[in-house]
C-alpha cells in the first residue's frame, strides 16, 4: 500500500499549484481521503477531507475558498488544487487515505 504525493515546489505569493497523490496497492474508491500539512514548528493540520460515509467535503477555514480537494477513481489519484497561495502556506503537504499516509511534498511560497 503506497500513496505517492507529487506536485510540490516553489511558487510566488498569489500563485497556484496542484498536488497529486497516486495510490498503488489500494483503491481510493469510496474511502475517506484527505490532505494535511505541517508548517515549520507546528503540528500537522487537516486541510480538506472527503467523507467515506456520504462523500461530503470538509475544508479548513484557513484555506476555504482557495484549496479544493478532488479524486479521480479511474486514475486512483486524489488532488489538492491550491490557489492564491500565501507565504503562510509554506509546509510539507501529506495525502491520507483511511489510515495510510503519503510521504509528503514540500510547498514553498516566497517572493
C-alpha positions as CSV (number, residue, x, y, z in Angstrom):
1,X,0.0,0.0,0.0
2,X,1.5,3.2,-1.1
3,X,0.5,6.8,-1.6
4,X,2.8,8.8,-3.8
5,X,2.4,12.6,-3.5
6,X,3.8,15.0,-6.1
7,X,3.4,18.5,-7.4
8,X,5.1,20.5,-4.7
9,X,7.6,23.2,-5.4
10,X,8.3,26.8,-5.1
11,X,5.8,29.5,-6.1
12,X,5.3,33.2,-5.6
13,X,2.5,34.6,-3.5
14,X,-0.7,34.6,-5.4
15,X,0.3,31.6,-7.4
16,X,-1.3,28.2,-7.8
17,X,-0.2,24.6,-7.5
18,X,-1.9,21.3,-7.9
19,X,-0.8,18.4,-5.7
20,X,-1.4,14.9,-6.8
21,X,-1.4,11.7,-4.8
22,X,-1.4,8.4,-6.7
23,X,-2.4,5.3,-4.8
24,X,-0.9,1.9,-5.5
25,X,-1.8,-1.4,-3.9
26,X,-5.0,0.0,-2.6
27,X,-8.1,1.6,-4.2
28,X,-9.1,5.1,-3.2
29,X,-12.6,4.0,-4.1
30,X,-15.1,5.4,-1.6
31,X,-12.7,5.5,1.3
32,X,-12.1,8.6,3.3
33,X,-9.3,10.7,1.9
34,X,-7.7,13.9,2.9
35,X,-4.9,16.4,2.6
36,X,-2.9,17.6,5.6
37,X,0.1,19.9,6.0
38,X,2.8,20.5,8.6
39,X,4.2,24.0,8.7
40,X,7.6,24.7,10.3
41,X,7.4,24.5,14.1
42,X,3.7,23.5,14.0
43,X,1.6,20.3,14.3
44,X,0.2,18.6,11.4
45,X,-3.2,20.0,10.5
46,X,-6.1,18.8,8.3
47,X,-6.8,20.9,5.3
48,X,-9.5,19.1,3.3
49,X,-11.1,15.7,3.5
50,X,-13.8,13.7,1.8
51,X,-16.0,11.5,3.9
52,X,-16.4,7.8,3.2
53,X,-19.9,7.9,4.6
54,X,-21.7,10.3,2.3
55,X,-19.0,11.9,0.2
56,X,-19.3,15.3,1.9
57,X,-16.2,17.5,1.9
58,X,-14.6,19.3,4.8
59,X,-12.3,22.3,4.2
60,X,-10.4,24.1,6.9
61,X,-11.3,27.7,7.4
62,X,-7.7,28.7,6.8
63,X,-7.8,27.5,3.2
64,X,-11.6,27.7,2.4
65,X,-12.2,29.3,-0.9
66,X,-8.6,28.8,-2.0
67,X,-8.0,25.0,-1.8
68,X,-10.1,22.3,-3.4
69,X,-9.9,18.5,-2.9
70,X,-10.9,16.1,-5.5
71,X,-10.5,12.5,-6.6
72,X,-10.4,10.6,-9.8
73,X,-11.2,7.0,-9.1
74,X,-10.4,5.9,-12.6
75,X,-6.8,7.1,-12.1
76,X,-6.8,6.1,-8.4
77,X,-5.5,9.5,-7.7
78,X,-6.5,12.4,-5.4
79,X,-5.7,16.1,-5.9
80,X,-5.4,19.3,-4.0
81,X,-5.8,22.4,-6.1
82,X,-4.3,25.3,-4.3
83,X,-4.9,28.9,-5.5
84,X,-4.0,32.3,-4.1
85,X,-1.1,30.8,-2.2
86,X,0.4,32.8,0.7
87,X,3.7,32.6,2.4
88,X,1.9,31.0,5.4
89,X,1.0,28.1,3.2
90,X,4.7,27.0,3.1
91,X,4.6,23.5,4.5
92,X,5.1,19.8,3.8
93,X,1.8,18.5,2.4
94,X,0.6,15.0,3.0
95,X,-2.1,12.9,1.5
96,X,-4.0,10.4,3.5
97,X,-6.4,7.6,2.8
98,X,-8.1,5.8,5.7
99,X,-5.1,5.4,7.9
100,X,-2.4,5.4,5.2
101,X,-0.1,8.4,4.8
102,X,1.8,9.6,1.7
103,X,5.4,10.6,2.0
104,X,4.9,14.4,1.9
105,X,5.7,17.0,-0.7
106,X,7.2,20.4,0.1
107,X,5.5,23.6,-0.9
108,X,7.3,26.9,-0.6
109,X,5.6,30.2,-1.1
110,X,8.0,33.1,-1.3
111,X,8.8,36.1,-3.4
